[in-house]
């Protein structure tokens, strides 16, 4: 059973973790919007698809990507704040061992590890599929066919020559058919 001190440490640790993670995700979203805004406008992506298909699926991936770093940062920052407020000294002087003081950290980190496992196994694969479908339609450039001087045998005795082909407009240039 968790005691009052354990709940206090877990609440403050997780609060610091989620706050710092939310800030970095907000920064990542702002930078991504500024980078892809031209593509959204050029390809006329609807705002609802940008928000729900792209950014709602962008956030879980990057949150999970940055989570490991921000667990470390939250532990350092929160513990330093507790030390600065002499809370650790008071806790240790009350008779709680240092190992017992680390117990809430392990509980919180175990919960975060299970959450990350769930995201990696079930949430992120599904959200990446939706995000990649959106990117293929509204962000990435269509595939360009860059081969030149194409020679192909269409059937026995029939040969085709094309100098170049534009796959966006479906037009072949300097086409000839030889028998």
N, C-alpha and C positions, 0 to 999 in steps of 0.2 A: 504494500500500500504506500502510495506517495504521501510524504508529509508536506506540511505547509512550505518549508524551505525548498523542497524538491519542486513543487508546483511553481514557486516564485522564480527559481532559476530556469526551469523549462520555459515558462511563459516569457521571461525576458530574453532568453536565448533565441527562441523561435520568433519572437517579435522583431529582434534585431536582424535575424536571418531573412525573414520575409520582407522587411522594409528595405534592406539593402539590395535584395534580389529584385524587388519591384522597381527600385531606382535604376538599376543597370538595364533592366528590360525596357523601361521607359526610354532610356537613352538609346538603346539599340533600335527601338521602333522609330524614334525620331530620325536617326541617321538613315535607316532603311527607307523611310518615307521620302526623305530628301534625295536619296539616290535613285529611287524608282518612280518619282512623281512624273517625270517626263514620259516614261513608258506607259503609266496609267492614263495620262491625258492623250497621248498619241494613239493608243489602241482602244480608247473609250471604255475603260473598265468601269462597271457600275460601282458606286460607293458601297452598296450592300455586299457585293462580292469581294471588294477590297478588304472590308472589315471582317466579314464572317468567314469567307473562304481562305483569305490569305493571312491576316494578322491574328485571328483566333487560333490558327494552326501554326503560325510563326512563333508565338509566345511560348507554348509548351516545349518546343524543341530548344529554344535558347535558354529558357528557365532551367531545364534539366542540364544543359551544357554548362551553364555557369554555376549550378548549385554546389558542386564540389568545392570550387574556389570560395564561394561565399559562406559555406559552412566554416571553413578555416578563418575567413575574415570575421565572421560573427563571433566565433569562439574567442579570438584574440581581442576584438573590440569590447565585447561584453565583459570578459574577464578583467580587462584593463580598467573598465569603468567600475567594476566591483572593487578592484584593488584601490583605485583612486578614492572611492568613497569609504574605504576601510571596512567594507562589508566582509571581505575574506578574513581579515584579522579577527573580526567579531565572531564569525562562524567557527574559526579554528579555536578561538579562546573559549567558546562555549562547550568544547569537548568533542566536537565532530572531527573525525579524522580526515586527512586529505583525500584518502581513497573514497570515503563516503561522500565527500564534497563533489567528486567527479561522477558519481552515480547519475545525477540528473542530466549531465552532458551525454553520457552513454545512452540513456533512454531517449533523449531528443534526437541524437544522431542515428540511432537505430530506427526511429520512426521516419526520419528523413531518408534513410537508405531504403526502407520498404516503399516509401512513396516514389523514390527515384526508380526502383525496380519495376513498380507498376507502370510508371510513365514510359520507361524503355520498352517494356514488353507489350503494352496494350494501347496506350494513348498515342504515342509518337508515331508508330508505323501507320496508323489510320490517318492521323492529321497530316503526315508528310505526303501521303497519297493525294489528299485534297489540295494541299499547298502546291505540289508539283504540277497537278492538272491546271491550276490557276496560272502558274508561271509559264507553262507551255502555251497557254492561250494569250495571256496579256503581257508577258514580260520578255520572254526569250524571242530572239529573231528567228524567223522561219529558216529552215535548212536551205542553203543555196547549193545548187548543182554546179560544180566548178570544172567539170571535165571539158576538155576541148578536143576537137578533131575526132569525133566518134565514128568508128567503123564497126558495123554489126551485120551479121548474116541473118536475114529475116527468115528465109526458107532456102532450100537447096537451089542455088543458081541466082538468088536475089540478095543484093547487098545494099545497105543503106549507109549514107555518109551524112554527117551533120557537123558543122564547124563548132557551134555552141548551142546551148539550150538554156532557156530561162524558165525555171520550174515555178516561179511565182505567177507568171503570165501564161504558162504552158505554150511557149513559142520556141520553135527551133529555127536557127539561122543557117543559111546556105545549105539547105537540105538537097540531097540528090539520091535517087533510087536507080540502081544499075542492075541490068540483067546479064 
